[in-house]
Amino acid sequence: MTFPTSQIIPTSQRVARNGALYFGSLALPAIAAVFLVPVTVHSLGPSRFGLLALAWALAEGAGMFDFGLARTTVRFVADATARGAERLREIILVSALSQTVTGVFAGALLFVLAPLLVHRVFTISAVEMPEAIAMFRVLAFHVPVLLALSALRAALEGAQRFEISTALRVPGSLASVVVPAIAAPAGASLATILWILLAARLTLLCVSAAAHPRASSPIPTIGSSVARTKWILISGISVARNKG
């Protein structure tokens, strides 16, 4: 499996291009938020918007459950791409599956602990507690999707396909501000807003998976996948430890 490039670009130009693309992927949603967030605040009110902002923060914080696997995936994929390794498909599959499984456990934990978070951890009015619990439980379904997206995006970035990664990153970031700005004035609950966002992220996950070229190598066996998972986990934990 390879990520073909249309032409060989000098390193300096590639770095400049990738930096510009990454900056653009951050700037465009930020500009949209300047105009759309006030609409959401006006429709939800300060307290309910505070809950939505908390959901945004927790979604961004879902990356803590990858234990450095995204960074490790970038390194493994970059090395395999440079060497033309036939194991590239296995690296991507194992990384995506590992992150998805981790996300399932983390999401299940959030789903179960939602009432505790609402009643004991956060200061939320009694009137809004039922909606907050429902919101957190829908957010739990986002966690494995977000981690799987992170793995696939890391694979693209490791292969220096930042143009594809950016094209996939921007819609997801825009959806986080566009969906509430449209759904909130229509009277949608916080849980409904997150269900719509989940549908958007699932669609983006399918597109991200389709963006990876088809592989000619066989599907990895269970034994080789377990071995590869061990190396990725160990490398990821080492990266996380060094970062800390």
Phi, psi and omega in degrees: 000130180226159174252094185293147175242146185287334181201159178274121183253134177305150185303315182298318179292322180295318178296316179297317180296314181296322177296318179295320179296317180295317178299318178297323180293337176269323186289318184298311177297326180295319178295318178297323181296326180302324183267330188265328181300318176302327177296316179295317180299316181298322183282321184273330188090161185300315185290315180289326175294326176301322176294319178296319178297324177295321177295319176301315182296319179293323178295319177294325181283355180298338180298342180293341182274001179274349176053037178080008183293327180296314179297319180295321179298318177303315183292316181296315182292319179299317179294315181293323179294318180294325182271350184069034185293143179279350182272010184300317180298319180296320179300315181294316181297314182296318179298313181295317180292320180298315181292323179295315179298316177300319179294325178297315180294317179295319178295320178297321178296317178296321180298316183289322185273000182307312179298323179295318179299318183289318186274330188245324188269309183261151177268102184231137181296151183300326181295325185265358182299314179300318179293324180294318179297315178299320180297313181297324181288326173290322179300330179300328179286341179286331190300308179296327179293317180296320180289322176295319176298321179297319180294315181292323178293322178297322178296319178294319180290324176297330178271009179064028177260061183292333179295324177286317180301317179293318179299333179269332181288318186299313180301322179296317179292320178296322181301326182297332179254331182285315183300310178298324181293334178268317186284323183298313177298337179279358177092013181291144175284169178297322179296319179296319178301317180289329175296319179295318177297323178296318178298319178296319181288326175295320176299316179296325178296317178296318179295320179297318179295321180289338181288341178279128181302151178294149182254149176266347180283153182290161177294133184296147177283167180297317181298314180291327178293319178297316179298315180295322179298319179300314181295319180294319179295315180298316179295320180296317179294322178296318178297316180296322180292317180294324179295321179288000000 
